[in-house]
Amino acid sequence: MSDVCAFDDLADGSATRFDVDGEPVAVVRVGDEVYAIGDICSHANISLSEGEVWCDELELECPKHASAFSLVTGVPTTLPATQPVQVYTASVADGRVVVTLPSDAGSCS
């Protein structure tokens, strides 16, 4: 679990890129909710956080080729992207945005 920013620092209807434990993550605010998805488009090596947020659809559009990704599932809803991006758990606790990456529970260390 990583504290990435204050909730009030995120503009409504915007995406911001954060480095969370070495992973590029786009954190998106839509009203009182926050979403976190992998920041790199699965079609091209482009930062999704530079794209447009579609608040009503809960999607983030890639600025390069206009593929849109669901903020809930990570699945692309428009071509040319066909592969999903990772979705992470995001929440607000005490006015701070917290993102949780999947653990490496299956790895041996």
C-alpha positions in Angstrom: 0.0 0.0 0.0 1.4 3.4 -1.1 0.3 6.8 -0.2 0.6 8.8 -3.4 -0.9 12.2 -2.8 -3.6 14.3 -1.1 -7.0 13.7 -2.6 -7.5 17.5 -2.9 -4.4 17.7 -5.1 -6.2 15.7 -7.8 -8.4 17.8 -10.1 -11.8 16.2 -10.8 -11.8 14.5 -14.2 -8.1 14.3 -14.5 -5.4 11.7 -14.5 -2.0 12.0 -12.9 1.0 9.7 -13.2 2.7 8.3 -10.1 5.6 5.9 -9.6 4.2 3.3 -7.2 6.9 0.8 -6.0 8.6 1.1 -9.4 5.3 0.8 -11.4 4.0 3.7 -13.5 0.4 4.2 -12.4 -2.3 6.6 -13.6 -4.5 7.8 -10.7 -7.8 9.2 -11.9 -10.3 11.3 -9.9 -13.9 11.2 -11.0 -16.0 13.1 -8.4 -15.4 11.6 -5.0 -13.9 8.4 -6.4 -10.3 7.5 -7.4 -9.2 4.8 -9.8 -5.7 3.5 -10.5 -4.6 1.7 -13.7 -1.3 0.9 -15.4 -0.1 4.1 -17.0 1.4 2.6 -20.2 -0.9 1.9 -23.1 -1.0 -1.8 -24.1 -0.9 -0.8 -27.8 1.9 1.7 -27.7 4.5 2.8 -25.2 2.5 6.0 -24.3 1.6 7.4 -20.9 -2.2 7.1 -20.5 -2.2 9.8 -17.8 -1.6 12.3 -20.6 -4.9 11.3 -22.2 -8.5 12.5 -21.7 -10.7 11.2 -18.9 -14.2 10.3 -19.9 -16.0 10.7 -16.6 -19.5 9.4 -17.6 -18.0 6.2 -19.1 -15.2 5.8 -16.5 -12.6 5.5 -19.2 -9.2 7.0 -19.9 -8.2 7.7 -23.5 -4.7 7.1 -24.8 -3.5 10.4 -26.4 -1.6 8.6 -29.2 -4.2 6.4 -31.0 -7.4 7.2 -29.0 -7.9 3.7 -27.5 -10.0 4.1 -24.3 -9.5 1.9 -21.3 -12.0 1.1 -18.5 -11.0 2.5 -15.2 -12.8 -0.4 -13.5 -11.5 -3.4 -15.5 -8.5 -2.0 -17.6 -10.1 -3.5 -20.7 -9.9 -1.4 -23.8 -13.2 -0.3 -25.1 -12.0 1.1 -28.4 -9.4 0.0 -31.0 -6.5 -0.2 -31.8 -5.7 -1.5 -28.3 -6.8 -5.1 -27.7 -5.0 -6.0 -24.5 -6.0 -4.7 -21.1 -3.9 -2.7 -18.7 -3.4 -3.5 -15.0 -6.0 -2.2 -12.6 -5.0 -1.4 -9.0 -6.9 -0.9 -5.8 -7.2 2.9 -5.0 -8.9 4.4 -2.0 -9.0 7.6 0.0 -8.0 7.4 3.7 -7.8 10.5 5.9 -7.8 12.7 2.8 -4.9 10.8 1.2 -5.0 8.6 -1.9 -3.7 5.1 -1.3 -2.8 2.7 -4.1 -2.3 -1.0 -3.5 -0.3 -3.1 -6.0 -0.8 -6.9 -6.2 1.6 -8.7 -3.8 4.2 -11.2 -4.9 2.6 -13.8 -2.8 3.6 -16.6 -5.1 7.2 -15.8 -5.4 10.0 -17.4 -3.4 12.5 -15.1 -1.7 
